[in-house]
Amino acid sequence: MRFGYLSQTGVIIMTSKPTINAALFNRRQFLQNSLLAAGALASQQTLQAQTADHNSSSLNDEDYWEQVRAQFTFFESRVPMNAANLCPSFRAVAETVERVTFDIDADCSFNNRAKYSTLLERAREMIAAQLKVSADEVALVRNTSEANNMINNGLDLQAGDEVLIWDQNHPTNNVAWDVRAARFGIQTRRLSTPAQPQSQQQLIDVFTREFSSQTRVLALTHVSNVSGIKLPVKAIIEAAHERGIYVHVDGAQSWGAFNLDLKDMGADSYSASAHKWFMGPKEVGLLYVAEENIERVWPSEVAPGWGSDAVADPVGARKFESLGQRDDAALAALATAAQLHNQIGLQRIEDRIVSLSLRLKRGILDAGLELVTPFSAELSHGVCIIPVAGGGGELVNRLYADYGLAAAPTGGLRLSPTIYNTEAHIDRAINALTELLA
């Protein structure tokens, strides 16, 4: 296999897997190389030219997307189409993790590791800029589950206070609230949306008509992993804020898949994981807490780095990162993933996912099959689910063994394509489903 690296002169150098050179770990050189590795796309000139031109014609330029696909190491005989659960990392992300891990193992002294605080802050700044928020509002935690539980455990709630929950939330933003209710006497209430919503307003009304004087928190999911429904979260948040309700949004299915503006969305807090649509390192997550809410949310954990008394030393949302020993290699590789997203273009990524998912859903319907997920891009995004008798497990196995496609059972069959998937992959999935189900 050949690997591409962006040299400091901007030239892509193709080599076999590199031998680690001790000179790489000069502090300044190491920081430069760790970030420059993010440019390891197959053809820098072509990608830069197309990224500068965010028009619809380039969305389906398969030559371009084949170059993006080439930045991942999966085999065509085992194509991942389950971004809602786990994505392969960009090759350059995995290589950054490898280089940094080698560096730490070669010299795990405090002296050597001091440079990783610089890389951590670089990653934070890049991600905050992408989300259109302040770096002081971003905590880099371990995953969405941890971030959800930090909000659950960190908000001051009294016995009798009500938490409204979308019944399609992940258990860490659903059952976790029931566990807190059992301990402290708060009340939880689940709300269900229509199986086939006809409009955004219909979804908005499900939540706003249930607000009461006891409602303190609304726990939502931006895009459901079990139905594919995309909530109009901005409108729901605006209505909740008019009643003084705190809104937490689980963004596990939207970070890396949307061109997000969290300030415009208005969420009080937002959680996500790098291992899904962001295509970043494993065991790194995101917790955004709006500046005005940081003081009111208590940390779930206090470890070295917090300070010597009850007042946190870390600035802003960094107080939620007092988690003990972390994987510096994974945290450093966040900057690599962020730079690749910038290079391709955040809006281009969002639009490409919409294009692929619409192609998939159209093919499913044309084959005479049903969809659980709404067809409209206004009401859904990249998560596509079809109903399957028996829960989908057997079909998932057949797709993997006979057609080389990795999907997920979710009570039905879930396919979640993203930018490393090509139109040929989508057509393979449609043909497979037609043969297996039609």
VOGUMAR-247434 format. One line per field, with one value per residue (C-alpha): residue number from 1; residue in three letters; z, x, y. Coordinates in pm, 1 decimal, m for minus. Each point is the difference from the previous one (the first is absolute). Layout:
num: (NUM:...)
residu: (ALA:...)
c3: (Z:...)
c1: (X:...)
c2: (Y:...)
This chain:
num: (1:2:3:4:5:6:7:8:9:10:11:12:13:14:15:16:17:18:19:20:21:22:23:24:25:26:27:28:29:30:31:32:33:34:35:36:37:38:39:40:41:42:43:44:45:46:47:48:49:50:51:52:53:54:55:56:57:58:59:60:61:62:63:64:65:66:67:68:69:70:71:72:73:74:75:76:77:78:79:80:81:82:83:84:85:86:87:88:89:90:91:92:93:94:95:96:97:98:99:100:101:102:103:104:105:106:107:108:109:110:111:112:113:114:115:116:117:118:119:120:121:122:123:124:125:126:127:128:129:130:131:132:133:134:135:136:137:138:139:140:141:142:143:144:145:146:147:148:149:150:151:152:153:154:155:156:157:158:159:160:161:162:163:164:165:166:167:168:169:170:171:172:173:174:175:176:177:178:179:180:181:182:183:184:185:186:187:188:189:190:191:192:193:194:195:196:197:198:199:200:201:202:203:204:205:206:207:208:209:210:211:212:213:214:215:216:217:218:219:220:221:222:223:224:225:226:227:228:229:230:231:232:233:234:235:236:237:238:239:240:241:242:243:244:245:246:247:248:249:250:251:252:253:254:255:256:257:258:259:260:261:262:263:264:265:266:267:268:269:270:271:272:273:274:275:276:277:278:279:280:281:282:283:284:285:286:287:288:289:290:291:292:293:294:295:296:297:298:299:300:301:302:303:304:305:306:307:308:309:310:311:312:313:314:315:316:317:318:319:320:321:322:323:324:325:326:327:328:329:330:331:332:333:334:335:336:337:338:339:340:341:342:343:344:345:346:347:348:349:350:351:352:353:354:355:356:357:358:359:360:361:362:363:364:365:366:367:368:369:370:371:372:373:374:375:376:377:378:379:380:381:382:383:384:385:386:387:388:389:390:391:392:393:394:395:396:397:398:399:400:401:402:403:404:405:406:407:408:409:410:411:412:413:414:415:416:417:418:419:420:421:422:423:424:425:426:427:428:429:430:431:432:433:434:435:436:437:438)
residu: (MET:ARG:PHE:GLY:TYR:LEU:SER:GLN:THR:GLY:VAL:ILE:ILE:MET:THR:SER:LYS:PRO:THR:ILE:ASN:ALA:ALA:LEU:PHE:ASN:ARG:ARG:GLN:PHE:LEU:GLN:ASN:SER:LEU:LEU:ALA:ALA:GLY:ALA:LEU:ALA:SER:GLN:GLN:THR:LEU:GLN:ALA:GLN:THR:ALA:ASP:HIS:ASN:SER:SER:SER:LEU:ASN:ASP:GLU:ASP:TYR:TRP:GLU:GLN:VAL:ARG:ALA:GLN:PHE:THR:PHE:PHE:GLU:SER:ARG:VAL:PRO:MET:ASN:ALA:ALA:ASN:LEU:CYS:PRO:SER:PHE:ARG:ALA:VAL:ALA:GLU:THR:VAL:GLU:ARG:VAL:THR:PHE:ASP:ILE:ASP:ALA:ASP:CYS:SER:PHE:ASN:ASN:ARG:ALA:LYS:TYR:SER:THR:LEU:LEU:GLU:ARG:ALA:ARG:GLU:MET:ILE:ALA:ALA:GLN:LEU:LYS:VAL:SER:ALA:ASP:GLU:VAL:ALA:LEU:VAL:ARG:ASN:THR:SER:GLU:ALA:ASN:ASN:MET:ILE:ASN:ASN:GLY:LEU:ASP:LEU:GLN:ALA:GLY:ASP:GLU:VAL:LEU:ILE:TRP:ASP:GLN:ASN:HIS:PRO:THR:ASN:ASN:VAL:ALA:TRP:ASP:VAL:ARG:ALA:ALA:ARG:PHE:GLY:ILE:GLN:THR:ARG:ARG:LEU:SER:THR:PRO:ALA:GLN:PRO:GLN:SER:GLN:GLN:GLN:LEU:ILE:ASP:VAL:PHE:THR:ARG:GLU:PHE:SER:SER:GLN:THR:ARG:VAL:LEU:ALA:LEU:THR:HIS:VAL:SER:ASN:VAL:SER:GLY:ILE:LYS:LEU:PRO:VAL:LYS:ALA:ILE:ILE:GLU:ALA:ALA:HIS:GLU:ARG:GLY:ILE:TYR:VAL:HIS:VAL:ASP:GLY:ALA:GLN:SER:TRP:GLY:ALA:PHE:ASN:LEU:ASP:LEU:LYS:ASP:MET:GLY:ALA:ASP:SER:TYR:SER:ALA:SER:ALA:HIS:LYS:TRP:PHE:MET:GLY:PRO:LYS:GLU:VAL:GLY:LEU:LEU:TYR:VAL:ALA:GLU:GLU:ASN:ILE:GLU:ARG:VAL:TRP:PRO:SER:GLU:VAL:ALA:PRO:GLY:TRP:GLY:SER:ASP:ALA:VAL:ALA:ASP:PRO:VAL:GLY:ALA:ARG:LYS:PHE:GLU:SER:LEU:GLY:GLN:ARG:ASP:ASP:ALA:ALA:LEU:ALA:ALA:LEU:ALA:THR:ALA:ALA:GLN:LEU:HIS:ASN:GLN:ILE:GLY:LEU:GLN:ARG:ILE:GLU:ASP:ARG:ILE:VAL:SER:LEU:SER:LEU:ARG:LEU:LYS:ARG:GLY:ILE:LEU:ASP:ALA:GLY:LEU:GLU:LEU:VAL:THR:PRO:PHE:SER:ALA:GLU:LEU:SER:HIS:GLY:VAL:CYS:ILE:ILE:PRO:VAL:ALA:GLY:GLY:GLY:GLY:GLU:LEU:VAL:ASN:ARG:LEU:TYR:ALA:ASP:TYR:GLY:LEU:ALA:ALA:ALA:PRO:THR:GLY:GLY:LEU:ARG:LEU:SER:PRO:THR:ILE:TYR:ASN:THR:GLU:ALA:HIS:ILE:ASP:ARG:ALA:ILE:ASN:ALA:LEU:THR:GLU:LEU:LEU:ALA)
c3: (0.0:m77.5:234.7:m88.7:206.6:m46.6:11.8:133.9:m358.9:m68.6:m210.9:57.1:55.9:m50.9:201.6:151.0:370.7:163.7:228.8:307.5:13.6:335.2:m157.9:m51.4:368.4:24.9:171.8:m273.3:m282.9:174.2:35.5:m363.2:m124.0:220.1:m151.7:m352.9:m8.4:m21.0:m362.2:m108.8:m277.3:m326.9:m219.1:185.1:m305.6:m112.6:346.2:67.9:m333.6:52.9:362.8:m107.2:m228.2:214.0:m276.8:m64.4:m302.9:213.7:251.9:m231.5:m158.5:68.0:m96.5:292.2:243.7:m106.6:115.7:333.7:25.0:m59.7:330.6:186.5:27.5:m13.9:m273.3:m274.0:110.1:341.1:m54.6:316.9:m25.1:368.4:87.3:263.3:207.6:m101.7:m288.1:m110.6:79.0:m279.1:m76.4:103.0:336.1:67.9:m100.0:232.5:284.5:m91.2:m11.4:326.4:177.5:m117.2:126.0:345.0:24.3:m105.1:265.0:249.9:210.9:109.0:m197.5:m328.4:56.0:77.0:m371.2:m11.2:182.5:m307.1:m232.0:225.7:m10.0:m376.0:m39.9:229.7:m192.0:m337.3:118.4:172.2:m319.5:m198.3:250.4:2.3:376.4:239.0:82.3:367.8:m54.3:m132.5:212.9:m166.1:194.2:m82.3:m186.5:m29.5:281.5:244.7:m115.4:36.9:352.2:92.7:m75.0:168.3:321.3:m16.1:m4.2:331.1:8.6:289.7:83.2:m216.2:m281.3:m340.7:m279.2:m340.3:m212.1:m363.8:10.8:m287.6:200.2:56.5:343.2:132.0:m66.4:89.9:253.0:175.6:91.1:147.8:216.7:131.3:57.9:206.8:217.7:48.6:m61.4:m320.5:m256.1:m353.1:m279.8:m347.7:m312.4:m326.8:m347.5:m293.5:m181.4:m327.8:80.5:m269.7:95.0:233.8:178.2:86.3:169.8:178.0:139.4:157.1:241.9:46.5:92.2:288.7:170.9:352.7:300.2:137.9:m315.4:67.3:m265.9:m352.8:m122.4:m378.2:m275.7:m316.6:m229.4:126.1:m39.7:14.9:m250.3:m185.3:86.7:13.5:257.7:m69.9:314.4:m41.3:2.9:290.5:199.2:m60.6:131.3:302.3:86.6:5.1:293.5:168.3:m84.9:m34.3:m325.3:m48.8:m352.5:m72.9:m325.4:m49.7:m345.5:m103.1:95.9:m313.6:m210.4:17.0:m47.6:356.2:161.7:365.9:86.3:m258.9:113.9:351.6:194.4:362.7:m43.0:m279.7:m4.1:m269.9:m75.9:m237.3:m100.2:m195.2:m282.8:96.3:m108.9:264.5:274.0:235.6:358.2:m46.2:32.4:11.7:266.0:m89.0:282.3:m76.5:191.6:215.9:116.4:83.7:364.0:61.5:m119.7:261.6:m117.2:27.9:68.2:169.4:m64.9:m16.9:m197.7:173.1:266.9:379.1:109.1:m115.4:m260.2:m326.8:m127.8:m365.3:m205.1:m112.5:m117.2:49.9:354.6:m146.7:m123.3:347.4:m78.0:100.5:m249.7:m359.9:m335.6:m126.4:m339.9:m54.6:118.9:m230.3:m295.4:43.5:m164.9:m292.9:m44.0:35.0:m265.2:m242.0:52.7:m72.2:m309.0:m147.5:120.9:274.1:m222.7:m275.2:247.2:116.5:m355.6:m111.4:283.8:m98.9:m362.6:90.3:240.6:m249.1:m266.4:241.9:110.4:m356.1:m104.7:293.7:m87.6:m372.4:92.9:165.3:353.6:293.6:200.9:370.8:m56.4:m160.6:m359.8:20.7:77.5:213.4:239.9:m23.2:m80.9:m30.1:209.6:m219.2:145.5:m162.1:188.8:10.9:163.8:280.7:82.1:m286.3:150.6:m259.6:m284.6:137.9:m3.3:m358.7:m119.1:159.9:m106.9:m351.5:m108.4:205.4:166.3:371.7:130.9:339.8:142.5:182.5:11.9:m376.4:m225.6:28.9:m271.8:67.4:m292.4:24.1:m208.6:m29.3:m174.3:m374.4:m223.2:m97.1:364.4:20.9:m314.1:138.1:311.4:m203.7:m219.0:305.3:174.4:m318.1:m32.8:367.2:71.8:m312.5)
c1: (0.0:120.9:m41.7:m23.1:146.3:m14.6:352.1:73.5:26.0:m356.9:101.5:m161.9:270.9:m103.4:202.1:m29.2:m81.6:253.5:285.3:m11.1:296.9:108.5:52.1:m375.6:m43.2:178.2:m274.6:m60.6:39.6:m230.5:m279.2:33.8:m1.4:m292.7:m214.1:137.1:m87.1:m360.5:64.6:45.5:m259.0:71.0:14.9:44.7:m41.2:m323.6:m152.5:88.7:m138.9:m327.4:m31.0:18.4:m297.9:m292.7:m252.9:m247.7:185.1:298.2:m220.9:m32.7:344.0:88.5:364.8:27.6:m181.6:210.9:300.5:m170.4:m82.9:370.9:81.7:m147.3:153.8:m310.1:m21.3:m261.7:m97.8:m104.3:m154.7:m112.5:m346.9:m73.0:124.2:m274.2:202.2:367.8:197.6:349.7:238.2:161.1:330.8:185.6:m179.2:106.5:356.2:4.5:m111.3:275.9:270.5:m102.8:m30.2:350.5:129.7:m153.2:125.1:347.0:1.6:m286.3:160.9:m191.2:257.2:m84.3:m374.5:m25.7:m41.6:m332.6:m179.0:74.8:m149.2:m304.2:m70.1:54.9:m261.3:m241.0:39.4:m58.1:m309.3:m143.0:46.2:m184.5:m287.4:0.8:51.9:275.4:279.3:m78.8:m342.6:142.7:109.1:171.1:m127.4:m5.5:m328.5:m364.6:m105.6:236.7:m105.0:m370.5:55.6:200.2:m306.3:m233.0:203.3:113.9:m326.5:m154.6:m347.4:m241.0:m253.1:m306.4:187.4:m87.0:228.9:m164.5:169.2:m40.2:m64.2:244.5:296.3:303.2:m12.2:264.7:m245.1:m305.9:37.6:272.0:m264.5:m217.3:292.5:38.9:m375.7:12.7:274.3:m122.8:m374.0:m7.2:m264.6:68.6:m253.0:52.8:m145.4:m61.1:8.1:m210.1:150.9:m31.1:1.3:m145.8:163.9:247.8:m287.2:m154.1:326.8:28.9:m352.3:74.8:236.4:m133.7:m352.8:141.8:192.5:m125.7:90.9:197.0:207.6:363.3:188.0:m72.7:229.5:4.6:190.0:79.7:m39.6:m142.6:211.4:m311.9:m227.3:221.0:m237.2:174.3:m154.6:m35.7:200.2:46.3:m373.7:m57.9:282.5:m136.1:m341.3:155.2:210.9:m312.3:m108.5:341.9:69.7:357.8:51.7:267.9:53.2:166.1:186.2:151.8:m161.3:69.5:357.8:203.3:m313.9:m132.1:148.9:m93.6:m48.6:m64.3:m50.0:m273.7:m148.9:m22.2:58.6:103.4:225.8:86.8:181.7:163.6:267.6:296.2:m24.6:m322.3:m61.6:305.0:214.6:253.9:183.0:m170.4:m94.7:m12.5:m321.5:m135.5:m195.0:m103.9:m146.9:m117.4:203.3:m292.7:m57.0:355.0:m15.5:m339.0:111.6:197.1:278.1:m56.6:366.8:278.4:355.4:348.7:m14.5:m313.7:173.8:33.3:m351.6:m363.0:61.4:132.7:333.5:m69.9:m159.5:m359.4:m118.0:349.5:m111.8:m187.9:331.8:132.9:m11.6:337.3:245.9:m109.1:110.7:213.6:28.9:m376.2:m39.3:279.3:m162.2:m316.9:184.4:82.1:m364.8:m113.5:246.1:m123.4:m359.8:103.8:189.5:m297.3:m248.0:m261.4:m293.4:123.7:9.2:m355.4:m128.7:176.3:m156.8:m341.8:67.5:107.7:m286.8:m258.1:146.6:m22.8:m356.5:m116.6:145.0:m164.4:m340.6:45.2:64.7:m342.5:142.3:m108.0:182.8:m22.5:198.3:m175.1:108.7:20.9:339.6:m188.9:m102.0:300.8:370.2:249.0:m166.6:m219.8:m210.8:m231.8:m240.5:105.7:m180.2:202.1:196.4:250.2:280.0:m12.7:m15.9:300.9:196.1:m103.5:94.7:341.5:75.4:m146.3:24.2:286.2:m210.0:10.9:m341.8:m174.7:m314.4:m220.5:m332.4:29.5:301.0:209.3:230.3:186.5:216.6:249.9:273.9:223.7:m289.6:m39.3:m303.7:118.4:m22.6:m353.5:m102.9:154.2:m215.3:m315.0:67.4:68.1:m320.1:m196.7:134.6:m50.1:m335.2:m193.1)
c2: (0.0:351.9:293.4:367.2:282.5:372.2:140.1:347.0:119.3:m114.9:m301.4:m339.6:m260.0:m362.5:m251.3:m343.0:m3.8:228.0:m88.5:221.1:233.3:134.2:341.9:18.1:56.3:329.9:200.9:256.5:m249.7:m246.3:253.5:98.8:m358.1:m102.1:272.3:m22.8:m369.9:115.9:91.1:m361.7:m2.3:m174.6:307.7:327.7:221.2:m159.7:m1.6:361.5:111.6:m184.1:103.6:362.9:m56.6:m112.8:m40.8:m278.4:m134.1:m99.9:m179.5:m296.8:19.1:m360.4:51.3:241.5:m226.6:m295.9:202.3:57.4:m370.6:m75.2:169.3:m298.6:m344.3:m220.3:m262.8:8.2:m349.0:141.0:341.6:183.6:152.4:39.4:348.6:22.8:m246.9:10.3:146.9:m87.4:282.4:194.3:m171.7:314.8:m2.8:m358.6:85.7:300.7:m227.1:m245.2:268.5:161.5:m336.4:m87.8:332.5:m50.6:m356.4:114.7:273.6:16.1:271.4:307.8:196.3:m170.7:m15.5:371.4:71.7:m182.1:278.9:213.3:m260.7:m39.3:371.9:6.6:m272.2:184.1:325.6:m166.2:m187.3:306.5:201.1:m266.6:7.6:383.5:19.5:105.3:m242.7:64.7:m160.8:m329.4:m294.3:m295.0:m299.2:m372.4:m50.9:105.7:m230.7:167.4:347.4:m84.9:m127.8:308.7:212.1:m247.3:m4.2:361.5:194.1:102.6:m153.6:m42.5:m270.4:57.9:175.4:m144.2:m112.6:m50.0:m266.0:m96.2:m373.3:m48.6:128.9:m219.3:m174.6:242.4:285.0:m204.6:m282.5:201.8:257.6:m277.7:m107.6:353.3:19.9:m320.1:149.7:355.0:6.9:204.0:m91.3:m120.5:m8.2:m147.5:155.8:m184.0:149.2:m130.7:m297.3:189.7:373.3:219.7:328.8:164.1:173.9:m335.2:m96.9:335.3:m32.2:m338.7:170.9:351.6:m109.9:m204.0:280.2:63.3:211.3:m298.6:m56.6:85.7:m196.9:m117.7:m280.4:m37.7:m178.2:194.2:m303.0:m327.6:m310.8:m221.1:177.0:248.1:287.1:339.5:230.2:374.0:62.5:374.7:69.0:m238.7:160.2:350.0:m104.7:m171.8:302.7:215.6:m220.0:5.1:m365.3:m127.2:m194.1:m263.5:m137.2:m333.8:63.7:m344.3:m19.0:360.1:96.4:m61.6:m43.3:358.7:342.1:89.5:339.5:m73.5:367.1:25.3:m333.1:141.4:m323.0:42.0:m301.3:m240.2:m333.8:m211.7:m259.5:19.5:m367.3:41.8:251.0:207.9:m297.6:85.4:m189.3:m244.7:81.4:374.3:195.9:350.2:186.0:353.0:205.5:352.6:257.5:108.9:m358.8:m110.5:108.8:m164.0:m346.0:m193.8:m232.1:m375.2:m68.7:190.3:m117.5:153.3:321.1:125.4:206.4:m1.3:101.4:m3.9:270.2:m141.7:126.3:m93.1:276.0:m44.6:m341.6:m141.8:m79.8:m298.3:m143.4:m78.9:m371.9:m140.5:m147.3:55.6:m137.8:288.4:m166.3:m5.4:358.4:118.6:m177.7:206.1:288.2:m227.3:m94.2:361.7:117.3:m267.3:110.1:357.2:m106.3:m186.8:263.3:m27.4:93.9:m228.7:m289.7:71.6:27.4:m317.1:m200.5:131.4:m94.3:m354.7:m59.8:125.6:m227.7:m291.8:75.8:58.1:m334.3:m176.4:144.0:m70.0:m364.2:m14.3:m4.5:213.9:264.1:70.5:318.2:299.6:49.1:379.3:153.3:253.5:m278.1:m234.4:m6.6:m287.0:m270.4:m222.8:m281.1:m253.0:m229.3:m364.9:m289.0:m153.3:314.7:0.3:m209.0:m276.7:250.1:187.5:m323.9:m76.2:348.5:m35.4:m356.8:5.0:364.5:144.2:272.4:80.5:109.3:m15.5:m160.9:252.6:m180.4:39.2:46.1:316.0:129.4:324.9:111.6:282.6:160.1:m305.8:m174.5:37.1:m17.4:m348.3:m103.2:135.8:m185.5:m319.0:37.0:61.6:m304.2:m215.5:105.4:m55.4:m353.3:m82.2:164.4:95.7)
